[in-house]
């Protein structure tokens, strides 16, 4: 059950990062480094979700 709740939390975090990135892209004054940081965080969360799902299906 712990893995499912962790996955749910990661999915919420991924969605929040998607929203934050979308909002940041709408502001022309946002620094390119901030955009890159948000994309990197979002990708990291996505990779963690994929890893946990694979681990869940393997076991």
Backbone as JSON Lines, residues from 0, in Angstrom:
{"i":0,"aa":"X","n":[0.82,-1.2,0.0],"ca":[0.0,0.0,0.0],"c":[0.86,1.26,0.0]}
{"i":1,"aa":"X","n":[2.02,1.19,0.59],"ca":[2.9,2.35,0.68],"c":[3.35,2.8,-0.7]}
{"i":2,"aa":"X","n":[3.6,1.85,-1.59],"ca":[4.04,2.21,-2.94],"c":[2.93,2.95,-3.68]}
{"i":3,"aa":"X","n":[1.69,2.51,-3.51],"ca":[0.57,3.17,-4.18],"c":[0.41,4.61,-3.7]}
{"i":4,"aa":"X","n":[0.55,4.82,-2.4],"ca":[0.41,6.18,-1.88],"c":[1.59,7.05,-2.32]}
{"i":5,"aa":"X","n":[2.77,6.46,-2.4],"ca":[3.93,7.19,-2.88],"c":[3.75,7.56,-4.35]}
{"i":6,"aa":"X","n":[3.24,6.63,-5.14],"ca":[2.96,6.9,-6.55],"c":[1.94,8.02,-6.7]}
{"i":7,"aa":"X","n":[0.91,7.99,-5.89],"ca":[-0.12,9.03,-5.95],"c":[0.48,10.39,-5.62]}
{"i":8,"aa":"X","n":[1.35,10.44,-4.62],"ca":[2.0,11.7,-4.25],"c":[2.91,12.19,-5.38]}
{"i":9,"aa":"X","n":[3.64,11.28,-5.99],"ca":[4.51,11.67,-7.11],"c":[3.68,12.17,-8.29]}
{"i":10,"aa":"X","n":[2.55,11.56,-8.54],"ca":[1.69,12.01,-9.64],"c":[1.13,13.4,-9.36]}
{"i":11,"aa":"X","n":[0.77,13.68,-8.09],"ca":[0.32,15.02,-7.72],"c":[1.44,16.04,-7.91]}
{"i":12,"aa":"X","n":[2.65,15.65,-7.5],"ca":[3.8,16.53,-7.65],"c":[4.1,16.8,-9.13]}
{"i":13,"aa":"X","n":[4.0,15.78,-9.94],"ca":[4.23,15.92,-11.38],"c":[3.21,16.88,-11.98]}
{"i":14,"aa":"X","n":[1.96,16.74,-11.59],"ca":[0.9,17.62,-12.08],"c":[1.13,19.07,-11.63]}
{"i":15,"aa":"X","n":[1.57,19.24,-10.39],"ca":[1.85,20.58,-9.87],"c":[3.01,21.23,-10.63]}
{"i":16,"aa":"X","n":[4.02,20.44,-10.94],"ca":[5.15,20.96,-11.72],"c":[4.71,21.31,-13.14]}
{"i":17,"aa":"X","n":[3.84,20.5,-13.7],"ca":[3.3,20.79,-15.05],"c":[2.58,22.13,-15.04]}
{"i":18,"aa":"X","n":[1.77,22.35,-14.03],"ca":[1.03,23.61,-13.92],"c":[1.99,24.78,-13.73]}
{"i":19,"aa":"X","n":[2.97,24.61,-12.85],"ca":[3.94,25.67,-12.6],"c":[4.74,25.99,-13.86]}
{"i":20,"aa":"X","n":[5.12,24.96,-14.6],"ca":[5.86,25.15,-15.85],"c":[5.01,25.86,-16.88]}
{"i":21,"aa":"X","n":[3.76,25.46,-16.98],"ca":[2.85,26.09,-17.93],"c":[2.67,27.58,-17.61]}
{"i":22,"aa":"X","n":[2.51,27.88,-16.33],"ca":[2.37,29.28,-15.93],"c":[3.65,30.07,-16.19]}
{"i":23,"aa":"X","n":[4.79,29.45,-15.92],"ca":[6.07,30.13,-16.13],"c":[6.3,30.42,-17.61]}
{"i":24,"aa":"X","n":[5.91,29.49,-18.46],"ca":[6.08,29.7,-19.9],"c":[5.2,30.83,-20.42]}
{"i":25,"aa":"X","n":[4.15,31.14,-19.7],"ca":[3.25,32.22,-20.09],"c":[3.76,33.6,-19.73]}
{"i":26,"aa":"X","n":[4.81,33.66,-18.93],"ca":[5.38,34.95,-18.52],"c":[6.7,35.18,-19.26]}
{"i":27,"aa":"X","n":[6.75,36.17,-20.11],"ca":[7.99,36.39,-20.89],"c":[9.18,36.81,-20.03]}
{"i":28,"aa":"X","n":[8.94,37.27,-18.82],"ca":[10.04,37.72,-17.98],"c":[10.7,36.59,-17.18]}
{"i":29,"aa":"X","n":[10.19,35.37,-17.29],"ca":[10.74,34.25,-16.53],"c":[12.1,33.86,-17.11]}
{"i":30,"aa":"X","n":[13.04,33.64,-16.21],"ca":[14.4,33.26,-16.56],"c":[14.42,31.86,-17.2]}
{"i":31,"aa":"X","n":[15.23,31.71,-18.24],"ca":[15.37,30.42,-18.9],"c":[15.9,29.35,-17.98]}
{"i":32,"aa":"X","n":[16.71,29.73,-17.01],"ca":[17.23,28.76,-16.05],"c":[16.12,28.2,-15.16]}
{"i":33,"aa":"X","n":[15.16,29.05,-14.83],"ca":[14.01,28.61,-14.02],"c":[13.19,27.59,-14.8]}
{"i":34,"aa":"X","n":[12.99,27.86,-16.1],"ca":[12.25,26.92,-16.96],"c":[12.99,25.58,-17.02]}
{"i":35,"aa":"X","n":[14.29,25.63,-17.22],"ca":[15.09,24.41,-17.29],"c":[15.03,23.63,-15.97]}
{"i":36,"aa":"X","n":[15.06,24.35,-14.86],"ca":[14.99,23.7,-13.55],"c":[13.65,22.99,-13.36]}
{"i":37,"aa":"X","n":[12.57,23.67,-13.75],"ca":[11.24,23.05,-13.63],"c":[11.13,21.81,-14.52]}
{"i":38,"aa":"X","n":[11.65,21.9,-15.73],"ca":[11.61,20.75,-16.64],"c":[12.42,19.58,-16.08]}
{"i":39,"aa":"X","n":[13.57,19.9,-15.5],"ca":[14.42,18.86,-14.91],"c":[13.71,18.18,-13.74]}
{"i":40,"aa":"X","n":[13.08,18.98,-12.89],"ca":[12.35,18.42,-11.74],"c":[11.2,17.53,-12.22]}
{"i":41,"aa":"X","n":[10.48,18.02,-13.21],"ca":[9.34,17.27,-13.75],"c":[9.81,15.94,-14.33]}
{"i":42,"aa":"X","n":[10.91,15.96,-15.07],"ca":[11.45,14.74,-15.65],"c":[11.91,13.77,-14.57]}
{"i":43,"aa":"X","n":[12.52,14.29,-13.53],"ca":[12.96,13.44,-12.43],"c":[11.77,12.74,-11.77]}
{"i":44,"aa":"X","n":[10.71,13.48,-11.54],"ca":[9.51,12.89,-10.93],"c":[8.9,11.85,-11.87]}
{"i":45,"aa":"X","n":[8.86,12.16,-13.17],"ca":[8.32,11.21,-14.14],"c":[9.14,9.92,-14.16]}
{"i":46,"aa":"X","n":[10.46,10.05,-14.12],"ca":[11.33,8.87,-14.09],"c":[11.1,8.05,-12.82]}
{"i":47,"aa":"X","n":[10.91,8.72,-11.7],"ca":[10.65,8.02,-10.44],"c":[9.31,7.28,-10.5]}
{"i":48,"aa":"X","n":[8.31,7.9,-11.09],"ca":[7.01,7.24,-11.26],"c":[7.17,5.98,-12.12]}
{"i":49,"aa":"X","n":[7.87,6.1,-13.23],"ca":[8.08,4.96,-14.12],"c":[8.85,3.85,-13.41]}
{"i":50,"aa":"X","n":[9.86,4.2,-12.63],"ca":[10.65,3.21,-11.91],"c":[9.79,2.46,-10.89]}
{"i":51,"aa":"X","n":[8.97,3.21,-10.15],"ca":[8.11,2.56,-9.16],"c":[7.05,1.68,-9.81]}
{"i":52,"aa":"X","n":[6.49,2.15,-10.91],"ca":[5.48,1.31,-11.6],"c":[6.11,0.03,-12.13]}
{"i":53,"aa":"X","n":[7.3,0.14,-12.69],"ca":[7.99,-1.06,-13.18],"c":[8.31,-2.01,-12.03]}
{"i":54,"aa":"X","n":[8.77,-1.46,-10.93],"ca":[9.09,-2.26,-9.75],"c":[7.84,-2.96,-9.23]}
{"i":55,"aa":"X","n":[6.71,-2.26,-9.26],"ca":[5.45,-2.84,-8.77],"c":[5.0,-3.99,-9.66]}
{"i":56,"aa":"X","n":[5.12,-3.83,-10.98],"ca":[4.67,-4.87,-11.9],"c":[5.61,-6.06,-11.94]}
{"i":57,"aa":"X","n":[6.88,-5.85,-11.65],"ca":[7.85,-6.94,-11.68],"c":[7.65,-7.86,-10.48]}
{"i":58,"aa":"X","n":[7.32,-7.27,-9.33],"ca":[7.17,-8.08,-8.12],"c":[5.79,-8.56,-7.97]}
